[in-house]
Amino acid sequence: MNVYFYKNFKKRTNSTKQPAVNSHDRIIDCQLKENCSIENPILRITTGSATAGWQDTLNYAYIPSWGRYYKVEDGVYAGGNIWEVHLVDDAAASNKANILQCNAFIEYSGLSGEVYVPDQRMTMRGNATMAGSSTTTMTSLFDSDLHYYVTVINDYGADCCYEFDRATFELVCNRIYSVDPNVQAAIERQVGSVFESITSVTAMPFSLKAHKTAYTDGYVSSFAFRIGDNYIYDANQNFINGSIWHPLPPDNNQVCDYCYSTDVNVSIPWDANISDFRNLAPYTEFYLWLPFYGELEIPARYLVSASQLVVRCVFSVRDGTVTYHLMCNGRTFGTHTAVIAQELAIAQVIGNQIGQMKAGLNMAQGVISSLASGNVISGIVGTAGSITNGLFNLGIAGLEKNVQTLGNTTGMSMKYLPRDITLHRFYYPPVTTPSNYKAIMGAPYMRVDTLSNHSGYFVKCNSASVELSHYAGETETINNMLNSGIYLE
């Protein structure tokens, strides 16, 4: 039988690489004269000289009659012109066809991989870098100045809300506080005290009317402020106007929900050179700054394959909040609510000091006389004669100072915080990159496939079981190769 010998043939461990038949260095005709192992044969070859030297560089052999490839393990000089060539079966090369026909679960492949399946073999550095950021300006929503919302009880409903700018709000406050205590009885007969009729006062850096359409969206752009059916005038007896919200005058039944919703797009600051699992945790972290809420971490997996993060901002004047709905890739993955309103303290001082009781009573009686005669009192206009001696009794009862306060003054620091939405990306780089080791270690593949589809590349299988008609020990050897990693060359 002919034995093809190859000189300086190079191949890697666990490789199916076979030499080209016509690349042999020499062919030697061997005759079987005694029992010989097929897996590990020993050939006794007669050479022309004990010092011919060719055998020193022979490292591979192929025996066509057996269809098997061998590594030359050793060459032993046996005396005279005889050399013993010790061959060891190259199971991977000898069974290459059977290996390529095998279906197996491939964990890693050098051909291709699931780019977003994390490769647990990679070592991550602990020093993160701020690798990118994206900011979306919110000046069109959050104003630099405050807007004031005063909810009162009047003849339009129990929760009639007025929106004022700063100057008008200060005017309303001044006129309410300057009203003679005795005149307040006109309001008390209808809706309780002035204090009780003002159910809430909040200030926030957001104007609802700036984003709504008058009448269509449930509000009137300019409407006189009043409590009960009593108008509040300025010092010149002019109406104090504000934008009125829900419910509206009888000629319009549109109801406002006190909310405004808009979507804000935030670009995701990806690295254009990375498009694999390194865009996921633990290699990549995202932190989102939301105005008036603070900073929160967003799992990178929610943003993969997207170019924009959508932040739906829902402003609620009634609640004094903005709710952020975080959306990406067609799903909402987070809802966060921030308080943007500052409740303002409203205090009403009723009564007089004991030493001023007499003057207070005289003043109360004078107010009653003025209203009964139909005279208008600066500050509040009521129906003539609607105030009775009950107001006079209020003066008698007001021997002590009675202070009522609504709300508090928390949240002042909000005006010092950033009012734009900013998305930061932090990156923990691995020690190496997939492109540097994919050829020799493969990339995560994680599915069943035929090995022939990966011919020419490294693969590592899990629980592989190749079908062979050869020796049991050889089958186990090949299965171990596949499970530890093999080059399908």
Helices and strands as residue ranges (DSSP letters): E 2-7, G 21-23, E 26-29, E 42-46, G 54-56, E 58-63, E 68-79, E 82-89, H 91-94, H 96-100, E 103-109, E 129-136, E 147-154, E 157-164, H 166-177, G 181-183, H 184-191, H 194-197, E 198-204, G 209-211, E 219-224, E 226-227, E 230-231, E 241-245, E 259-267, G 277-279, E 284-290, E 294-298, G 300-302, E 308-316, E 321-328, E 331-339, E 342-343, E 346-350, G 354-356, H 357-372, H 390-397, E 402-406, G 412-416, E 421-427, H 434-441, E 443-450, G 451-454, E 458-462, H 472-484, E 486-487
